[in-house]
Amino acid sequence: MYSPQSLHRWGITHSESMERLAYSQAVRDPMAMERANLLNMAKLSIKGLIESALSFGRTLDSDYPPLQQFFVVMEHCLKHGLRVKKSFLGFNKSLWGPLELVEKLCPEAAEISASVRDLPGLKTPLGRARAWLRLALMQKRLADYLRLLITRKDLLSDFYENSALMLEEEGAVIVGLLVGLNVIDANLCVKGEDLDSQVGVIDFSMYLKNDIDDYRSEERNSQIASILDQKNYVEELNRQLNSTVHGLQGRVDSLEKSNSKLIEELAIAKNNIIKLQEENQQLRSENSLILMKTQQHLEVTQGDASVERDTYKQSRQGLDEMYSEAQRQLKEECQLRQDVETELLVQVSMKQEMEMAMKLLEKDIHEKQDTLIGLRHQLDEVKVINVEMYQKMQSSDEEMKKKNDVITRLEEKTNQITATMKQLEQRLQEAEKHRTSAEEGTRRFKLDFANKADSLQRQIEHREKQLQQLETDLKIEREWRQTLQNDLGRERDTVAQLSTEALQINGLKKEFHRLQDENIQLKTVCEDQEQALEELGSKLSESKLKIADIKEANKALQGGQVWLKDKEASHCKLCEKEFSISRRKHHCRNCGEIFCNSCSDNELPLPASPKPVRVCDTCHALLLQRCSSNPT
């Protein structure tokens, strides 16, 4: 952005060279003379407008004479070399055509052109062009819009002749001079003004001055240049501070939104953690109940196993008495009992492992099923043997011949029965007892071998009794096995439920640890954001104080605060009490408002006056806060 002083100097030097060229070409071309005259008038009108506006107070209205003359001169400059368009009603020469092109070149000018078209009092294109010039001046973009229009000479050639001012270098000079009008604040009312019927006549009496006025104008120009430089510097500072304030406000808003989102997420995470803790407690309680149930089931199964062992002992005693007479049986039983002892030791270790870990229950259950199936087959075979023995009892004569075959069958069946002893804990002790009884039986067998034929009939009767006892024992074993199968199915279901629940508990533990880590991360992010917000708040307070200081300096440069008149105030601005003879009016030297004595009984030095002056309560508090926060 160029300073008005540099643009003003550039415009004068360039205009002097243009004047020399214009005077040299004036004899040859009358259009060049017109351009030179319009350029000089534009210089005088712009210079006079800036000087009078600075001395008047810079805020201008539509009744200000230098401003009216400026618009008349600009109208003549824009009309120079304008082509005449033919229509049905006659010839038309209007400024509105080239000014409408600005809307296409600069989208920001669309608001001005739309508002000009919507004005109800304008009927002619000339009135619309005049309204457009006034709105562009109030927007402080007149020089920018005309610069864009001058650069597109291909479009302007449709509206202007070749030697027109807008197509020559004089137009660029005038546009450069128009930049100085950005220091003027204009407040123009376009709706109530009759712009269609105004007559544009240039008043030259305003620009006739003497030497004293020239000397004063030079001093004013130097003062104006220094004031403009200061104003531009202050405006640039204000813009920078406004941009920083907007950026900080945007950051604060985004941080507040993110902080609120994080707080909501923290609340949700806390609720989830509480729910997970409750579910974990419920799962633990259910796990403890399941463990109690499994222990009860184990106790019941142990009791059933003890009952089964007792029944097996009884059946074993009968079988030992039945097969105590065979020598081969003794040898095979010794070998089988040694195997059973090793198997019993393995089973004892397996049961201990079952108590330590629930994972081996399924394997034991499968083994129990296999043993139950084997026992069923054995029972069926025993039934067949019983039938055969019954037939043999009827044919006692033939039984002696088939005795060896029966003994071999009984030996095989004893081998099958001993297979069921794998899962029982106390088989070792029973085997030892059976050993002693078998040894005694072998001794008796050696002694009573000669009298065997006589005692066969007695043995047959005894065996019949034993068969009856075995049938009753088999019925009991069947009922017991059915109960064992039911218990095994229940235990499988409980084991499956426990495994699934254990997996769920492990997954819940992992989720709980993950949520704890996320909670810690969110807490750290919240703490960092709170620190950033505190730093931004401190910076915002400092920037607001700087803006307030700059505004006060700007007020001092612009001519002080707005001083409220006594007639306009009938009540105190703070307490709103009505003024009277006893309650007098007092002006605040900082804001210019009127207060009563109780609301303005304060004195502080201001930047405009080093001595202490009367200040209202609100201004007193603000100034004290500013001094305490910025002691420098």
Salt bridges, closest charged atoms under 4 A:
GLU19 OE2 - LYS43 NZ 3.73
GLU34 OE1 - HIS80 NE2 3.02
GLU51 OE1 - LYS209 NZ 3.74
GLU75 OE2 - LYS79 NZ 3.14
GLU75 OE2 - ARG130 NH2 2.89
GLU100 OE2 - ARG117 NH2 3.75
GLU103 OE1 - ARG117 NH2 2.92
GLU108 OE1 - ARG141 NH1 2.45
ASP144 OD2 - ARG141 NE 2.93
ASP144 OD1 - ARG147 NH1 3.09
ASP154 OD1 - ARG152 NE 3.43
GLU170 OE1 - ARG35 NE 3.43
ASP185 OD1 - LYS140 NZ 2.62
GLU193 OE1 - ARG134 NE 3.98
GLU235 OE2 - LYS231 NZ 3.38
ASP320 OD1 - ARG316 NE 3.48
ASP320 OD2 - HIS434 ND1 1.94
GLU321 OE1 - HIS462 NE2 3.70
GLU333 OE1 - ARG337 NH2 3.18
GLU341 OE2 - ARG435 NH2 3.04
GLU388 OE1 - ARG409 NH1 2.56
GLU425 OE1 - ARG309 NH1 3.86
GLU425 OE2 - LYS351 NZ 3.62
GLU430 OE2 - LYS313 NZ 3.59
GLU477 OE1 - ARG481 NH2 3.63
GLU518 OE2 - ARG514 NH1 2.93
ASP549 OD1 - ARG626 NE 3.73
GLU552 OE2 - ARG626 NH1 2.47
ASP566 OD1 - HIS587 NE2 3.64
GLU593 OE2 - LYS573 NZ 3.64
